[in-house]
Amino acid sequence: MLVLLSPAKSLDFQSELRTQKHSSPRMMSESSELIEVLLTHSPDSIADLMSISGKLSALNVERYQNWEPEASVENSRPAALAFSGDVYSGMDLSRYSERDFTRAQKQIRILSGLYGLLRPLDLIQPYRLEMGTKLRTTRGTNLYEFWGDQITHMLEDELSNHRSRVLVNLASNEYFGVVDPKKLTARVVAPKFLDEKNGKLKVISFYAKRARGAMASWLVMNRLDKIDDLEQFNELGYRFMPELSETDVPVFVRAGSQT
């Protein structure tokens, strides 16, 4: 079983590392190609391309200029410890033992606009490049065209070595759009998280993101690799609701308004 996550815009390159384990990204030649394209853009162009402020644009242009084609512990940080958004808050890596990090390296994959497909311990440098960015390259007009089927093929290859040929998609639609499920000889399961608010059930982005991270960690820390195991997920107050679920879309609900 593989678990698929999105990256995060917010980064943490300051806090103490919770493990010294690390690995090298496997698609660095493609990453280097993207950096070369990004370096042809001015700060104003990057601001327009990514719909960000001038200050953020200047920061990221500086990041592209400082980016090195060789990842090292001096210029990089393991991906799961570098991303600090809601998903990674939900993962709560402070609970991880060394064995948990080893397990996560085998079971979790992170989609990235710049790095393609990351393992949790793959070293990354500070960057911002969302998968939905319409960055023109020699391969097309956006990142979906740039990556083509490469990420799908890598996932297929990895899944072939798993006893349970299941991909648990906990990534956003924007990022999962770079994967072609029809070309995977595996079952794709996409859990859905709903919160009750004012008597209605709805997806609340902040809570859903945290729940995705919590489910990823729950699978890792409990060494679970069967699709039926998902129904036992009960982190953060969520419970499986079979009456609301569909095939390959298990629904989890948390009752009561949240703060």
C-alpha positions in Angstrom: 0.0 0.0 0.0 1.3 3.4 -0.9 -0.1 6.7 0.6 0.0 9.8 -1.6 0.2 13.3 -0.1 0.4 16.9 -1.4 3.3 19.1 -0.4 2.8 22.4 1.5 3.4 26.1 0.6 4.7 26.8 4.1 8.2 25.5 4.9 10.3 24.9 8.0 14.0 24.9 7.6 14.8 26.1 11.1 13.5 23.7 13.7 15.6 20.8 15.0 15.6 17.7 12.8 13.8 14.7 14.3 15.9 12.2 12.4 19.3 12.3 10.7 18.1 9.8 8.1 17.8 11.2 4.5 17.8 10.2 0.9 18.2 11.8 -2.5 15.3 12.8 -4.8 15.1 10.6 -7.8 14.0 13.1 -10.5 16.7 15.8 -10.0 17.4 16.1 -13.7 13.8 17.2 -14.3 14.0 19.5 -11.2 17.1 21.1 -12.7 15.4 21.6 -16.0 12.5 23.4 -14.2 14.8 25.6 -12.2 16.5 26.7 -15.5 13.1 27.7 -16.9 12.2 29.6 -13.7 15.5 31.5 -13.7 14.4 33.1 -17.1 11.5 34.8 -15.3 11.8 38.2 -13.6 10.3 38.7 -10.1 7.3 40.5 -11.7 6.8 37.6 -14.1 6.9 35.1 -11.2 4.4 37.2 -9.2 2.0 37.1 -12.2 2.6 33.4 -12.9 2.0 32.3 -9.4 -0.5 35.0 -8.3 1.7 36.0 -5.3 2.9 39.2 -3.8 6.1 41.0 -4.9 7.7 40.2 -1.6 7.0 36.5 -2.0 8.1 36.6 -5.7 11.4 38.1 -4.8 12.0 35.5 -2.1 11.3 32.7 -4.5 13.5 34.1 -7.3 16.3 34.2 -4.7 15.5 30.6 -3.9 15.8 29.6 -7.5 19.1 31.4 -7.8 20.5 29.6 -4.8 19.1 26.2 -5.7 21.8 23.5 -6.2 21.6 20.5 -8.5 23.2 18.4 -5.8 21.1 17.9 -2.6 23.1 17.7 0.6 22.5 18.0 4.3 24.1 21.5 4.1 21.6 23.0 1.6 18.5 20.7 2.1 16.1 19.1 4.5 14.0 15.9 4.4 10.8 16.7 2.6 8.4 15.5 5.4 10.3 17.8 7.9 10.5 20.7 5.5 6.8 21.0 4.7 4.9 22.6 7.6 1.3 23.1 6.3 -1.9 21.6 7.7 -1.3 18.1 6.3 2.1 17.9 8.1 0.6 19.4 11.3 -1.8 16.5 11.2 1.0 14.0 10.7 2.6 15.1 14.0 6.0 13.8 13.2 7.1 14.5 16.8 5.6 11.1 17.6 7.8 9.3 15.2 10.5 6.8 16.2 13.4 6.0 13.9 11.5 2.9 12.8 8.4 5.0 12.0 10.6 7.2 9.7 11.9 4.0 8.0 8.3 2.8 7.5 7.1 6.1 6.2 10.0 6.1 3.6 8.5 2.8 2.3 4.8 3.8 2.4 4.4 7.5 1.9 4.9 9.5 -1.3 4.6 13.2 -1.8 3.7 14.9 -5.1 5.7 18.0 -6.0 5.6 20.5 -8.8 9.4 20.8 -8.7 10.6 17.4 -7.5 7.9 15.1 -9.1 7.5 12.3 -6.6 9.2 12.5 -3.3 9.8 10.1 -0.4 9.5 11.6 3.1 13.3 11.5 3.7 14.3 12.9 0.3 16.3 16.1 0.7 14.7 19.2 -0.7 15.7 22.8 -0.9 13.4 25.8 -0.2 11.1 26.4 -3.2 7.6 27.3 -4.3 6.1 25.7 -7.5 2.6 24.5 -7.3 1.5 21.7 -9.6 -1.2 23.9 -11.2 1.3 26.5 -12.3 1.1 27.3 -16.0 4.8 27.3 -16.5 5.7 26.9 -20.2 8.6 24.5 -20.9 9.9 22.6 -23.9 7.4 19.9 -22.9 4.3 21.9 -22.8 2.4 24.9 -21.4 2.0 23.6 -17.8 3.5 21.2 -15.2 1.0 18.4 -16.0 2.4 18.4 -19.6 6.0 18.7 -18.3 5.7 15.6 -16.0 3.6 13.7 -18.5 3.4 10.0 -17.4 6.7 10.0 -15.5 5.1 10.2 -12.1 2.5 7.6 -13.0 5.1 5.2 -14.2 7.2 5.6 -11.0 4.1 4.9 -8.9 3.3 1.9 -11.0 6.8 0.6 -10.6 6.7 1.1 -6.8 3.3 -0.5 -6.4 4.5 -3.6 -8.2 6.7 -4.3 -5.2 3.9 -3.9 -2.6 1.9 -6.9 -1.4 -1.2 -4.8 -1.3 -1.5 -3.0 -4.7 -3.5 -0.1 -3.3 -2.8 3.6 -3.7 -4.5 5.6 -0.9 -4.9 9.1 -2.4 -4.7 11.7 0.3 -3.5 14.4 -2.1 -5.5 17.3 -3.4 -7.2 17.3 -6.8 -4.6 19.8 -8.1 -1.7 17.4 -7.3 -3.4 14.1 -8.1 -4.2 15.6 -11.5 -0.6 14.7 -12.5 -1.4 11.0 -12.0 -3.3 8.9 -14.6 -5.2 6.3 -12.6 -6.1 4.4 -15.8 -2.4 3.5 -16.2 -2.1 2.1 -12.8 -2.7 -1.6 -12.3 -3.7 -0.9 -8.7 -6.8 0.0 -6.8 -7.0 3.8 -6.0 -8.9 4.7 -2.8 -9.6 8.3 -2.0 -10.8 8.8 1.6 -13.2 11.8 2.3 -13.4 13.7 5.5 -16.5 15.6 6.6 -17.2 17.8 9.6 -20.6 18.5 11.1 -21.3 22.2 11.3 -24.7 23.8 11.9 -26.4 20.4 11.4 -24.8 19.8 8.0 -21.9 17.7 6.9 -19.3 19.4 4.8 -15.7 19.3 3.8 -13.8 22.0 5.7 -10.4 22.4 4.1 -8.3 23.1 7.2 -9.7 20.0 9.0 -9.7 17.8 6.0 -6.0 18.5 5.4 -5.1 17.7 8.9 -7.1 14.5 8.7 -5.2 13.4 5.6 -2.0 13.9 7.4 -3.3 12.1 10.5 -4.4 9.1 8.4 -1.0 8.9 6.7 0.7 8.8 10.1 -1.9 6.4 11.5 -1.2 3.9 8.7 2.6 4.2 9.2 2.7 4.0 13.0 0.3 1.0 13.1 2.1 -0.8 10.2 -1.2 -1.2 8.3 -1.2 -2.3 4.7 -4.7 -3.7 4.0 -7.5 -1.7 2.5 -10.0 -2.9 5.1 -7.8 -1.4 7.8 -8.9 2.1 6.8 -12.3 1.6 8.3 -10.7 1.5 11.8 -9.3 5.1 11.4 -10.5 7.2 14.4 -7.8 9.9 14.8 -8.9 13.5 15.6 -12.4 12.3 16.4 -13.3 11.0 12.9 -15.3 7.8 12.4 -15.9 5.7 9.4 -19.5 6.0 8.0 -20.3 3.1 5.7 -23.8 4.5 4.9 -22.2 7.6 3.3 -19.3 5.8 1.6 -19.0 4.6 -1.9 -16.7 2.0 -3.5 -13.1 3.3 -3.1 -14.4 6.5 -1.4 -14.6 5.8 2.3 -16.2 8.6 4.2 -15.2 9.7 7.7 -17.2 12.1 9.8 -16.5 14.1 12.9 -19.6 15.2 14.8 -20.2 18.6 16.3 -19.0 22.0 15.3 -15.2 22.5 15.6 -13.2 25.5 16.7 
